[in-house]
Protein backbone atom coordinates (compact mmCIF):
# COMPACT_ATOMS: atom_id res chain seq x y z
CA UNK A 1 0.00 0.00 0.00
CA UNK A 2 2.74 2.42 1.02
CA UNK A 3 4.73 1.60 -2.12
CA UNK A 4 1.74 2.27 -4.42
CA UNK A 5 1.11 5.66 -2.75
CA UNK A 6 4.74 6.68 -3.30
CA UNK A 7 4.56 5.54 -6.93
CA UNK A 8 1.29 7.44 -7.40
CA UNK A 9 2.75 10.63 -5.92
CA UNK A 10 5.87 10.28 -8.09
CA UNK A 11 3.72 9.79 -11.20
CA UNK A 12 1.61 12.87 -10.41
CA UNK A 13 4.76 14.93 -9.74
CA UNK A 14 6.29 13.79 -13.03
CA UNK A 15 3.09 14.66 -14.89
CA UNK A 16 3.06 18.14 -13.35
CA UNK A 17 6.70 18.72 -14.35
CA UNK A 18 5.98 17.63 -17.93
CA UNK A 19 2.88 19.85 -18.13
CA UNK A 20 4.78 22.88 -16.84
CA UNK A 21 7.58 22.26 -19.33
CA UNK A 22 5.15 21.89 -22.23
CA UNK A 23 2.72 24.67 -21.44
CA UNK A 24 4.83 27.25 -19.67
CA UNK A 25 7.53 27.75 -22.27
CA UNK A 26 7.84 30.81 -24.43
CA UNK A 27 8.40 29.88 -28.08
CA UNK A 28 11.80 30.97 -29.47
CA UNK A 29 10.16 33.24 -32.06
CA UNK A 30 8.24 35.11 -29.33
CA UNK A 31 11.40 35.39 -27.23
CA UNK A 32 13.20 36.84 -30.24
CA UNK A 33 10.53 39.46 -30.95
CA UNK A 34 10.58 40.44 -27.28
CA UNK A 35 14.39 40.69 -27.26
CA UNK A 36 14.38 42.86 -30.40
CA UNK A 37 11.75 45.21 -28.96
CA UNK A 38 13.52 45.38 -25.58
CA UNK A 39 16.80 46.29 -27.24
CA UNK A 40 15.18 49.08 -29.22
CA UNK A 41 13.82 50.47 -25.95
CA UNK A 42 17.36 50.37 -24.53
CA UNK A 43 18.75 52.01 -27.69
CA UNK A 44 16.32 54.89 -27.13
CA UNK A 45 17.35 55.12 -23.46
CA UNK A 46 21.00 55.23 -24.51
CA UNK A 47 20.30 57.94 -27.12
CA UNK A 48 18.38 60.04 -24.58
CA UNK A 49 21.30 59.80 -22.13
CA UNK A 50 24.18 60.35 -24.53
CA UNK A 51 22.75 62.17 -27.55
CA UNK A 52 24.19 59.44 -29.81
CA UNK A 53 23.28 55.94 -30.88
CA UNK A 54 25.28 53.01 -29.51
CA UNK A 55 28.12 51.44 -31.47
CA UNK A 56 27.03 47.98 -30.27
CA UNK A 57 24.39 46.32 -28.10
CA UNK A 58 27.08 45.65 -25.47
CA UNK A 59 27.02 49.29 -24.29
CA UNK A 60 23.25 49.45 -23.71
CA UNK A 61 21.96 50.17 -20.21
CA UNK A 62 20.40 47.32 -18.24
CA UNK A 63 16.72 47.65 -17.34
CA UNK A 64 15.86 46.56 -13.83
CA UNK A 65 13.19 43.86 -13.79
CA UNK A 66 13.42 43.18 -17.54
CA UNK A 67 15.10 40.52 -19.64
CA UNK A 68 18.21 42.23 -20.99
CA UNK A 69 19.14 39.56 -23.51
CA UNK A 70 20.94 40.53 -26.71
CA UNK A 71 20.40 37.07 -28.17
CA UNK A 72 17.50 35.57 -30.07
CA UNK A 73 15.31 32.73 -28.85
CA UNK A 74 17.80 30.20 -30.24
CA UNK A 75 20.70 31.69 -28.27
CA UNK A 76 22.44 33.49 -31.16
CA UNK A 77 23.47 37.16 -30.91
CA UNK A 78 21.05 39.61 -32.52
CA UNK A 79 22.56 41.35 -35.54
CA UNK A 80 22.80 45.10 -34.98
CA UNK A 81 23.15 47.24 -38.09
CA UNK A 82 23.43 51.02 -38.28
CA UNK A 83 23.00 52.15 -41.88
CA UNK A 84 24.18 55.44 -43.35
CA UNK A 85 20.59 56.15 -44.49
CA UNK A 86 19.60 56.74 -40.84
CA UNK A 87 18.15 53.29 -40.11
CA UNK A 88 18.93 50.94 -37.22
CA UNK A 89 18.02 47.28 -37.78
CA UNK A 90 18.01 44.34 -35.39
CA UNK A 91 17.81 40.90 -36.99
CA UNK A 92 17.67 37.25 -36.00
CA UNK A 93 18.33 34.64 -38.65
CA UNK A 94 15.69 32.37 -37.11
CA UNK A 95 16.08 28.79 -36.02
CA UNK A 96 18.26 27.86 -39.02
CA UNK A 97 20.79 30.65 -38.45
CA UNK A 98 20.94 31.42 -42.19
CA UNK A 99 19.49 34.31 -44.19
CA UNK A 100 16.01 33.70 -45.53
CA UNK A 101 14.06 30.58 -44.74
CA UNK A 102 10.43 29.84 -43.94
CA UNK A 103 8.48 29.29 -40.75
CA UNK A 104 10.77 29.01 -37.70
CA UNK A 105 13.81 29.34 -40.00
CA UNK A 106 12.67 32.74 -41.36
CA UNK A 107 14.55 35.91 -40.48
CA UNK A 108 12.98 38.15 -37.86
CA UNK A 109 13.85 41.80 -38.30
CA UNK A 110 12.69 45.20 -37.14
CA UNK A 111 14.06 48.58 -38.21
CA UNK A 112 13.63 52.20 -37.14
CA UNK A 113 14.86 55.49 -38.55
CA UNK A 114 17.22 56.92 -35.96
CA UNK A 115 17.57 60.21 -37.83
CA UNK A 116 14.71 62.54 -38.76
CA UNK A 117 14.56 63.86 -42.33
CA UNK A 118 16.21 67.09 -41.08
CA UNK A 119 19.19 65.07 -39.77
CA UNK A 120 18.41 65.44 -36.05
CA UNK A 121 18.54 62.38 -33.80
CA UNK A 122 15.07 60.84 -33.73
CA UNK A 123 16.01 58.04 -31.34
CA UNK A 124 15.98 60.50 -28.41
CA UNK A 125 12.24 61.07 -28.76
CA UNK A 126 9.95 59.27 -26.31
CA UNK A 127 7.69 58.50 -29.28
CA UNK A 128 10.54 57.20 -31.44
CA UNK A 129 9.34 53.59 -31.69
CA UNK A 130 5.82 54.75 -32.55
CA UNK A 131 6.79 57.35 -35.14
CA UNK A 132 9.92 56.00 -36.82
CA UNK A 133 9.34 52.33 -37.63
CA UNK A 134 10.49 51.35 -41.10
CA UNK A 135 7.55 49.59 -42.73
CA UNK A 136 7.80 46.16 -44.36
CA UNK A 137 7.12 47.77 -47.74
CA UNK A 138 9.91 50.29 -47.29
CA UNK A 139 12.30 47.52 -46.18
CA UNK A 140 11.65 45.65 -49.41
CA UNK A 141 11.88 48.70 -51.64
CA UNK A 142 8.18 49.03 -52.50
CA UNK A 143 6.11 52.16 -52.03
CA UNK A 144 3.48 52.46 -49.29
LOZALUM-367883 format. One line per 2 residues: number of its first residue (from 1); for each residue z, x, y of N, C-alpha, C. Coordinates in nm, 4 decimals. Layout:
N
NUM> Z/X/Y/Z/X/Y/Z/X/Y  ...
***
This chain:
144
1> 0.0000/0.0831/-0.1203/0.0000/0.0000/0.0000/0.0000/0.0863/0.1249  0.0915/0.1864/0.1272/0.1024/0.2744/0.2422/-0.0284/0.3510/0.2646
3> -0.0880/0.3967/0.1520/-0.2116/0.4727/0.1601/-0.3255/0.3869/0.2166  -0.3355/0.2615/0.1774/-0.4420/0.1744/0.2268/-0.4241/0.1418/0.3754
5> -0.3004/0.1336/0.4227/-0.2749/0.1106/0.5661/-0.3216/0.2310/0.6465  -0.2896/0.3502/0.5982/-0.3299/0.4735/0.6676/-0.4833/0.4831/0.6711
7> -0.5471/0.4528/0.5586/-0.6935/0.4565/0.5539/-0.7523/0.3519/0.6491  -0.6939/0.2341/0.6533/-0.7400/0.1290/0.7443/-0.7261/0.1699/0.8898
9> -0.6141/0.2291/0.9257/-0.5919/0.2753/1.0634/-0.6909/0.3855/1.0989  -0.7134/0.4783/1.0042/-0.8089/0.5872/1.0279/-0.9497/0.5325/1.0471
11> -0.9864/0.4314/0.9665/-1.1197/0.3717/0.9789/-1.1367/0.3024/1.1133  -1.0360/0.2286/1.1572/-1.0415/0.1610/1.2867/-1.0503/0.2638/1.3997
13> -0.9708/0.3710/1.3908/-0.9743/0.4760/1.4935/-1.1117/0.5414/1.4992  -1.1697/0.5689/1.3827/-1.3032/0.6291/1.3790/-1.4069/0.5356/1.4394
15> -1.3966/0.4076/1.4098/-1.4886/0.3091/1.4656/-1.4776/0.3034/1.6179  -1.3569/0.3078/1.6688/-1.3349/0.3056/1.8142/-1.3971/0.4296/1.8782
17> -1.3776/0.5461/1.8186/-1.4355/0.6695/1.8724/-1.5874/0.6602/1.8761  -1.6476/0.6115/1.7686/-1.7934/0.5982/1.7632/-1.8415/0.4996/1.8691
19> -1.7732/0.3873/1.8856/-1.8134/0.2881/1.9850/-1.8037/0.3441/2.1260  -1.6987/0.4179/2.1555/-1.6837/0.4783/2.2881/-1.7956/0.5790/2.3120
21> -1.8266/0.6580/2.2109/-1.9332/0.7575/2.2262/-2.0690/0.6915/2.2473  -2.0938/0.5815/2.1785/-2.2232/0.5154/2.1892/-2.2383/0.4320/2.3161
23> -2.1322/0.3684/2.3582/-2.1436/0.2723/2.4672/-2.0887/0.3214/2.5998  -2.0264/0.4358/2.6012/-1.9670/0.4834/2.7246/-2.0331/0.6127/2.7728
25> -2.1568/0.6330/2.7326/-2.2271/0.7529/2.7750/-2.3296/0.7162/2.8811  -2.3435/0.8045/2.9759/-2.4433/0.7844/3.0811/-2.5712/0.8517/3.0338
27> -2.6821/0.7799/3.0322/-2.8081/0.8401/2.9880/-2.8473/0.9585/3.0774  -2.9086/1.0609/3.0193/-2.9470/1.1802/3.0969/-3.0320/1.1481/3.2193
29> -3.1215/1.0504/3.2089/-3.2061/1.0159/3.3242/-3.1195/0.9626/3.4390  -3.0224/0.8774/3.4076/-2.9327/0.8241/3.5111/-2.8473/0.9348/3.5719
31> -2.8003/1.0274/3.4879/-2.7226/1.1404/3.5393/-2.8069/1.2249/3.6344  -2.9337/1.2404/3.6016/-3.0242/1.3202/3.6837/-3.0473/1.2541/3.8193
33> -3.0739/1.1254/3.8201/-3.0949/1.0533/3.9455/-2.9700/1.0615/4.0324  -2.8545/1.0477/3.9710/-2.7277/1.0581/4.0437/-2.7082/1.1986/4.1008
35> -2.7396/1.3011/4.0218/-2.7258/1.4391/4.0685/-2.8201/1.4676/4.1853  -2.9425/1.4176/4.1782/-3.0395/1.4383/4.2864/-2.9888/1.3720/4.4144
37> -2.9462/1.2471/4.4039/-2.8956/1.1754/4.5214/-2.7725/1.2451/4.5792  -2.6793/1.2832/4.4924/-2.5582/1.3518/4.5385/-2.5877/1.4824/4.6100
39> -2.6883/1.5552/4.5627/-2.7242/1.6803/4.6294/-2.7908/1.6564/4.7635  -2.8670/1.5492/4.7760/-2.9224/1.5176/4.9084/-2.8118/1.4804/5.0071
41> -2.7101/1.4115/4.9605/-2.5951/1.3821/5.0474/-2.5310/1.5137/5.0938  -2.5142/1.6072/5.0009/-2.4531/1.7361/5.0370/-2.5443/1.8188/5.1282
43> -2.6760/1.8065/5.1115/-2.7694/1.8753/5.2015/-2.7512/1.8228/5.3437  -2.7365/1.6912/5.3570/-2.7131/1.6316/5.4887/-2.5801/1.6791/5.5481
45> -2.4761/1.6847/5.4651/-2.3456/1.7346/5.5119/-2.3580/1.8788/5.5612  -2.4291/1.9599/5.4864/-2.4508/2.0998/5.5231/-2.5253/2.1083/5.6568
47> -2.6317/2.0283/5.6706/-2.7116/2.0301/5.7938/-2.6286/1.9848/5.9140  -2.5440/1.8838/5.8946/-2.4584/1.8379/6.0042/-2.3599/1.9465/6.0466
49> -2.3096/2.0231/5.9510/-2.2127/2.1297/5.9805/-2.2747/2.2529/6.0442  -2.3955/2.2896/5.9951/-2.4529/2.4178/6.0349/-2.5726/2.4079/6.1285
51> -2.6348/2.2894/6.1355/-2.7550/2.2746/6.2170/-2.8788/2.3325/6.1506  -2.8684/2.3662/6.0213/-2.9814/2.4186/5.9441/-2.9807/2.3533/5.8061
53> -3.0876/2.3749/5.7324/-3.0883/2.3281/5.5937/-3.0510/2.4454/5.5038  -2.9944/2.4186/5.3887/-2.9507/2.5278/5.3008/-3.0675/2.6032/5.2397
55> -3.0451/2.7304/5.2100/-3.1470/2.8116/5.1438/-3.1482/2.7859/4.9934  -3.0352/2.7365/4.9398/-3.0274/2.7027/4.7976/-2.9170/2.5984/4.7785
57> -2.9139/2.5377/4.6617/-2.8105/2.4393/4.6317/-2.6734/2.5057/4.6129  -2.6723/2.6356/4.5880/-2.5468/2.7077/4.5651/-2.4550/2.7094/4.6870
59> -2.5104/2.6928/4.8065/-2.4286/2.7015/4.9287/-2.3778/2.5650/4.9758  -2.4104/2.4593/4.9027/-2.3708/2.3254/4.9453/-2.2201/2.3053/4.9343
61> -2.1642/2.2246/5.0243/-2.0206/2.1958/5.0165/-1.9894/2.1097/4.8947  -1.8692/2.1249/4.8437/-1.8238/2.0401/4.7325/-1.7663/1.9128/4.7904
63> -1.7894/1.8020/4.7217/-1.7344/1.6725/4.7645/-1.6185/1.6365/4.6722  -1.5026/1.6210/4.7312/-1.3825/1.5856/4.6555/-1.4011/1.4500/4.5882
65> -1.3714/1.4446/4.4590/-1.3792/1.3194/4.3857/-1.5192/1.2810/4.3399  -1.6165/1.3701/4.3586/-1.7543/1.3423/4.3179/-1.8009/1.4484/4.2196
67> -1.9008/1.4134/4.1410/-1.9639/1.5097/4.0523/-2.0507/1.5997/4.1402  -2.0263/1.7267/4.1370/-2.0986/1.8213/4.2228/-2.2035/1.9010/4.1460
69> -2.2556/1.8424/4.0399/-2.3510/1.9144/3.9557/-2.4815/1.9440/4.0310  -2.5390/2.0583/4.0003/-2.6709/2.0941/4.0525/-2.7691/2.1072/3.9356
71> -2.7333/2.0407/3.8257/-2.8172/2.0400/3.7071/-2.8583/1.8966/3.6756  -2.9640/1.8838/3.5973/-3.0073/1.7504/3.5567/-2.9266/1.7034/3.4356
73> -2.9574/1.5881/3.3855/-2.8853/1.5314/3.2727/-2.9055/1.6060/3.1421  -2.9988/1.6988/3.1385/-3.0235/1.7795/3.0200/-2.9667/1.9203/3.0370
75> -2.8941/1.9422/3.1478/-2.8269/2.0702/3.1694/-2.9103/2.1775/3.2366  -3.0318/2.1448/3.2802/-3.1163/2.2437/3.3488/-3.0979/2.2357/3.4995
77> -3.1054/2.3491/3.5694/-3.0908/2.3465/3.7163/-3.1969/2.2576/3.7809  -3.1556/2.1816/3.8820/-3.2523/2.1053/3.9615/-3.3382/2.2036/4.0392
79> -3.4641/2.1713/4.0541/-3.5545/2.2559/4.1347/-3.5449/2.2114/4.2803  -3.5153/2.3060/4.3667/-3.4980/2.2802/4.5100/-3.6137/2.3453/4.5827
81> -3.6935/2.2643/4.6514/-3.8093/2.3151/4.7242/-3.8009/2.2731/4.8703  -3.8212/2.3694/4.9587/-3.8282/2.3427/5.1020/-3.9701/2.3785/5.1452
83> -4.0473/2.2777/5.1793/-4.1880/2.2997/5.2150/-4.2035/2.3217/5.3658  -4.3087/2.3911/5.4027/-4.3348/2.4177/5.5441/-4.3754/2.2921/5.6203
85> -4.4105/2.1845/5.5487/-4.4485/2.0592/5.6152/-4.3262/1.9746/5.6503  -4.2051/2.0320/5.6362/-4.0843/1.9602/5.6745/-4.0273/1.8700/5.5665
87> -4.0593/1.8981/5.4400/-4.0112/1.8155/5.3287/-3.9216/1.8982/5.2367  -3.8090/1.8362/5.1969/-3.7223/1.8926/5.0937/-3.7417/1.8073/4.9692
89> -3.7583/1.8736/4.8546/-3.7784/1.8018/4.7283/-3.6815/1.8565/4.6234  -3.6189/1.7655/4.5504/-3.5389/1.8011/4.4338/-3.6083/1.7416/4.3120
91> -3.6240/1.8235/4.2075/-3.6988/1.7811/4.0898/-3.6290/1.8235/3.9615  -3.6354/1.7356/3.8632/-3.5996/1.7670/3.7252/-3.7281/1.7536/3.6448
93> -3.7461/1.8417/3.5485/-3.8653/1.8330/3.4642/-3.8432/1.7443/3.3425  -3.7374/1.6642/3.3455/-3.7114/1.5693/3.2373/-3.6645/1.6369/3.1105
95> -3.6546/1.5592/3.0066/-3.6025/1.6078/2.8791/-3.6830/1.7260/2.8257  -3.8153/1.7213/2.8415/-3.9023/1.8258/2.7864/-3.8964/1.9578/2.8612
97> -3.8523/1.9556/2.9875/-3.8447/2.0792/3.0652/-3.9789/2.1337/3.1094  -4.0849/2.0512/3.1002/-4.2191/2.0940/3.1417/-4.2739/1.9934/3.2412
99> -4.3581/2.0387/3.3321/-4.4195/1.9493/3.4307/-4.4932/1.8351/3.3620  -4.4839/1.7170/3.4237/-4.5535/1.6005/3.3703/-4.4720/1.5339/3.2614
101> -4.5407/1.4734/3.1693/-4.4740/1.4065/3.0579/-4.4583/1.2576/3.0823  -4.4149/1.1875/2.9791/-4.3944/1.0432/2.9845/-4.2544/1.0102/2.9355
103> -4.2058/0.8930/2.9738/-4.0749/0.8477/2.9285/-3.9645/0.9451/2.9691  -3.8815/0.9846/2.8726/-3.7704/1.0766/2.9007/-3.8203/1.2162/2.9385
105> -3.9434/1.2494/2.9026/-3.9997/1.3812/2.9344/-4.0615/1.3868/3.0744  -4.0731/1.2729/3.1414/-4.1362/1.2672/3.2736/-4.0503/1.3365/3.3792
107> -4.1173/1.3952/3.4771/-4.0475/1.4552/3.5906/-3.9745/1.3468/3.6693  -3.8615/1.3852/3.7258/-3.7861/1.2975/3.8149/-3.7754/1.3734/3.9458
109> -3.8239/1.3137/4.0540/-3.8296/1.3854/4.1804/-3.8011/1.2911/4.2967  -3.7379/1.3452/4.3979/-3.7137/1.2695/4.5202/-3.7346/1.3674/4.6358
111> -3.7912/1.3184/4.7446/-3.8208/1.4056/4.8582/-3.7895/1.3342/4.9894  -3.7454/1.4135/5.0864/-3.7144/1.3632/5.2202/-3.7712/1.4596/5.3235
113> -3.8179/1.4021/5.4353/-3.8554/1.4860/5.5492/-3.7271/1.5382/5.6108  -3.7152/1.6675/5.6259/-3.5960/1.7217/5.6916/-3.6202/1.7457/5.8397
115> -3.7479/1.7444/5.8796/-3.7829/1.7567/6.0207/-3.8458/1.6271/6.0693  -3.8111/1.5873/6.1908/-3.8763/1.4714/6.2541/-4.0144/1.5149/6.3019
117> -4.1002/1.4197/6.3348/-4.2328/1.4559/6.3862/-4.2275/1.5462/6.5101  -4.1200/1.5349/6.5902/-4.1083/1.6205/6.7091/-4.0535/1.7592/6.6775
119> -4.0251/1.7867/6.5485/-3.9770/1.9186/6.5072/-3.8255/1.9325/6.5021  -3.7516/1.8318/6.5486/-3.6049/1.8407/6.5437/-3.5555/1.8167/6.4007
121> -3.4354/1.8637/6.3733/-3.3796/1.8542/6.2385/-3.3336/1.7122/6.2090  -3.4029/1.6458/6.1195/-3.3733/1.5075/6.0841/-3.2542/1.4994/5.9884
123> -3.2366/1.6023/5.9077/-3.1335/1.6013/5.8036/-2.9917/1.5922/5.8594  -2.9745/1.6096/5.9902/-2.8412/1.5985/6.0498/-2.8040/1.4538/6.0815
125> -2.8999/1.3642/6.0757/-2.8762/1.2236/6.1070/-2.7992/1.1550/5.9940  -2.7046/1.0702/6.0292/-2.6309/0.9954/5.9274/-2.7216/0.8977/5.8534
127> -2.8331/0.8609/5.9124/-2.9276/0.7685/5.8499/-3.0448/0.8412/5.7832  -3.0342/0.9715/5.7716/-3.1443/1.0537/5.7204/-3.2025/1.0007/5.5898
129> -3.1188/0.9745/5.4907/-3.1694/0.9336/5.3594/-3.2293/0.7932/5.3607  -3.1973/0.7156/5.4618/-3.2548/0.5817/5.4745/-3.3893/0.5897/5.5469
131> -3.3968/0.6744/5.6481/-3.5145/0.6787/5.7354/-3.6238/0.7759/5.6907  -3.5880/0.8818/5.6180/-3.6823/0.9918/5.6004/-3.7334/1.0127/5.4583
133> -3.7154/0.9152/5.3694/-3.7629/0.9339/5.2326/-3.9148/0.9417/5.2305  -3.9656/1.0361/5.1534/-4.1097/1.0494/5.1346/-4.1469/0.9508/5.0250
135> -4.2365/0.8589/5.0547/-4.2728/0.7546/4.9587/-4.3532/0.8122/4.8425  -4.3563/0.7398/4.7316/-4.4365/0.7797/4.6157/-4.5824/0.7966/4.6543
137> -4.6331/0.7051/4.7366/-4.7738/0.7124/4.7766/-4.8004/0.8389/4.8565  -4.7097/0.8712/4.9491/-4.7286/0.9915/5.0295/-4.7192/1.1169/4.9422
139> -4.6318/1.1151/4.8409/-4.6177/1.2305/4.7517/-4.7452/1.2557/4.6746  -4.8204/1.1497/4.6438/-4.9414/1.1649/4.5649/-5.0675/1.1656/4.6494
141> -5.0509/1.1737/4.7811/-5.1641/1.1875/4.8702/-5.2398/1.0592/4.9018  -5.1826/0.9436/4.8695/-5.2500/0.8182/4.9034/-5.1840/0.7569/5.0264
143> -5.2578/0.6734/5.0951/-5.2032/0.6114/5.2165/-5.1178/0.4915/5.1812  -5.0191/0.4623/5.2671/-4.9294/0.3478/5.2456/-5.0011/0.2179/5.2719
***
